[in-house]
């Protein structure tokens, strides 16, 4: 078994069943030592649909293939039930964030059209990709992805928030160095 910092777990066994048991034991160990996740209470969650519409307009989402979906606070779970903060979204902590999650979640302090457009442009300049997820401060998570896979992305981004919450509660985030965030630096 190998645990790769900023990446994940690799298990090698004689059979699939043995590998499943080892992974299960690691999961139980983590559950024993990680804090229980609690739903986040977001005071402005009722305004999330307005923020979603502004994000949709800023991205220019049109047609039937793309969707913009708000995810309210009761679906977001963090250690201690604390609302995610700006610091949670600084840096890339796993290669998967660049590969599959378009560079992670974009923090939106104020859900105003100019602020949203500026955040999108900054993310595109930094990662070369259009963001798929936005965390609107005190309101919740908004996803922008193809409708066929949006439910899958929802689960991935909710889990992504949990991981960042645990990391912030333990020792803080350990972002990957910038040299690993280019196509040449990807493993």
C-alpha positions, 0 to 999 in steps of 0.5 A, a space after each residue: 500500500 502506498 499513500 501519495 501526498 496530494 494524490 491518493 492511495 495505491 493498493 496492490 494485493 494478490 486478489 481484488 477481495 484482498 485489495 478491497 479489504 485493505 482499502 476498507 481498513 484504511 477507510 475505517 481508520 480515516 473515519 475513526 480519526 477524521 471529524 464528523 461532517 455536519 450540514 452547513 447553515 448558510 444565511 443567504 441560501 434563498 438568494 442562490 438562484 439569483 447568483 446561479 442566473 448571474 453565473 449562467 449569464 456570465 458564462 454564456 450558458 445557452 442551449 440544452 447541453 449545458 446546465 447551471 445547478 445551485 446546491 444548497 447548504 444542507 447538501 454541503 457538509 464540513 467539519 463542525 458545520 462551518 461555512 467554507 471560507 475564502 482560504 479553502 479555495 486557494 491553490 490546487 491540492 491534487 492533480 485531479 483538480 486540474 484534470 477533472 475539475 477544471 481547476 477547482 471551485 471559484 470563490 465568489 465573495 459578492 454575487 454581482 455580475 462584474 465580480 463573477 465575470 472577473 473571477 471567471 476571467 482570472 480562473 481562465 487566465 490561471 488554469 486555461 479552463 472555464 470553471 465548472 463550480 463556484 462557491 458563493 459566500 454565505 449562499 452555496 455551491 453552483 455547478 456549470 457542466 453538461 447536463 448529462 454528468 451534472 449529478 456526478 460532478 455534484 457529488 465530486 465537488 461536494 466531496 472536494 469541499 469535505 476534503 478541503 474542510 478536513 485539511 483546513 481543520 488539521 494543518 491547512 491546505 498544502 497546494 501543489 507547486 505551480 510547476 506541477 500545474 502545467 501539462 508538462 508537469 502533470 504526472 
